[in-house]
Amino acid sequence: MQTMQWSDAARAPRDVASAVESSGEVRLERRGDGVPFVIMREDRAQQARQGIETSTRLLRNLFQLGGEELITEALVDAFPWTNFLPEKDRITFVKEFMWTLEACSDLDAWTPFGRMIHEWQQTAAIHADPALAQELSRAVDSDLGPVPAPMVSEDAG
């Protein structure tokens, strides 16, 4: 993937278009903290979507045809941190992984998938620290008092 500057899109759009044509996609770097943009040819994006959809269907079918153990083993290999999860949670992770993968593929919206992976990683990190896991799983002995009302920003309309 070729990398160009965001300003190139305005100054030399033909150069950017040519780079997209030749390499299939171009990463446009932005100044400051801006997340780079990626411009790609539509056929390439459609092929990527098709690959994701096909892989998702294949995994779903494997899972439904009794391949739960195989998929669980593959996910533990792909995400070694799942070894810190208790067995019951690991099974729940695999089921949630499959459901979220299929739902995100259907919607072509991947933020929930990334969030789900992050949340399970954080859960595994808690289980990896026995003292922290014990502290977070103990019963709360007393009322911790009223919960303050959330602060609302003036520009949040």
N, C-alpha and C positions, 0 to 999 in steps of 0.2 A: 504494500500500500504506500503510495507516494504521500508525502506530507508537504503542505503549502501553508501560507499564511492566510488568515481570514481576509485581510485587505486585498489579496490577490483576486478574490472573487469580484471585487468592485473595480480594481485597476486593470486586471487582465482576465476577464471572464472566459475568453477564448482559450487561453492557456490552461485554465482550470478544466474547461470542457474537454480539451485535448488530452489532458492527463487522466481524466475520468474514462474517456474512450479507450486509452491505451492500457490502463491498469485495472479498470473495472470500478475502482473507488479511490477517493482522495480524502485524506484527513486534513481538515482546515483548523490550524492552531489559532487560538484567540489569545489576546493579551490579558494579563491579570489572571483572575481565577476562573475565567470562562471555560466551561467544558468544551473541548474541541467538537466540531461538527464532522460528520462523515457524509460525503456525497458519493452516491453510487448509481450505476446504471440500473434501471428498473428491472431488466431481465435478471440481473445478478441478485437483486433483492427478492424477486419471485422465486428464484432457485433456492435461496437460503431458506425462505419460508416453507417451500415444498420439502426441503430436507428436514426441517424441524418437525413439520406435520407428519411426515413419514416415520421418522424416528419415534415420535410420540405414540403414533398408532401401533408401531411394532412393540414398544415397551408395554403399552396397555394390553395388547393381545397376549404377549408373553405372560404378563401378570395374571390375566384372567384365565389362561390355560394351565395354571398350576405352576408357573415359573416364579412364584413369590420368593422362594428360597434363593434361586439364582439371581434375581434382581436385587434382593437384600444383600447378597454377597458382593455383587458388583458395585452397589452404592457404598457399602462399607469400604471397599477398595478405593473407590473414587473420592470418598469423603472420610479419611481415616479418623477424624475427630468423632465420628459416630460410635467408635469403640468405647468412648467415655459414657455414652448413654446407657442407662439400664435397658435390659432386653425389651421390656414392655414399651419403653419410649422409642427404641430403635425400630420396632415394628410400626409404631404410630408414625414415626418419621417417614418410613418407606411408603405407607399408605397416603400420607399427606403430600409427599413428593410426587407420587403418581397423579393424584387428583389435581394438584396445583399445576403440574406440567401440562396436563391435558386441558385444563381450563384456560391457562395462559396461551397455549397454542391456539385454541379455538378463537380467543379474543385478539390474538397478536398483541398482547399487552403483558410485558414481562416484569414490571415493577413488583407485583405480588410474589412472583417466583423468587426474585432476589431477596425480598424481605423475609420470605419463609426460610430460605437457606440461612440468612443472617440470624434469625431468631433461634433456629435449631443449633447453630454454632455457639451462640451465647448460652443456651441450655447445656450443651456439652461442656463448655468452659466451666460452668458452675459445678457439674458433676465431676470434673477433673480435679477440683479442689475440695476434698472431703470436708474440711472445716467450714468452708463457705456453703457447701450443700447442706450440711447439718444446721448451720445458722439460719439459712433461708427456709428450711423445712420445719423448723420448730414452731409450736403454737405461740401466738401472741398472747401474753398474759394479761394485758390490760388495754383499756380503751386509750387510743392514742390522741383523742381529742377531735374537735370538729375539723373538717376539711375546708380550707379556705376556698372561696369562689375563685374560678379561674380569672386571670387578668385578660381583659379584652383590649386589643390594640385599637386605637382610634381610627386607623385607616382600614380596619377589617370591617367591611360593610356588610 
